[in-house]
Amino acid sequence: MPAQGAVGVGDRAGGVADADEDSAARQCYERWQQRICDDGLDPATATLVRLAVDGWWMARLLGLAPPRDGLHTEVRARLTALISEEH
């Protein structure tokens, strides 16, 4: 059972069904993707990091077993290290 106040996954996924909202979200993600690729990272690494962070954010937003405590810190450190290796 979801935590009180948690948004259901289906509710969130269906919430972007409006064409205008969908278009705005797509444009926003396209800009983010372009910015991280323009930052000098290999495009595959940049996309990997973006997708990892997207999933991490979604897990936290929806309460879907987000990494907690030390694991949260370790995941962040590994992503940071991956980015640093590219620069």
HUWO-V813858 format. One record per run of one state. SS is the DSSP state (~ for helix, > for strand, _ for the rest). FROM is the first residue (numbers start at 1). LEN is the number of residues. Records with the same first field share a line. If there is no record, write none. Layout:
SS->FROM-LEN  FROM-LEN
This chain:
_->1-8  15-4  39-4  63-6  87-1
~->9-6  19-20  43-20  69-18
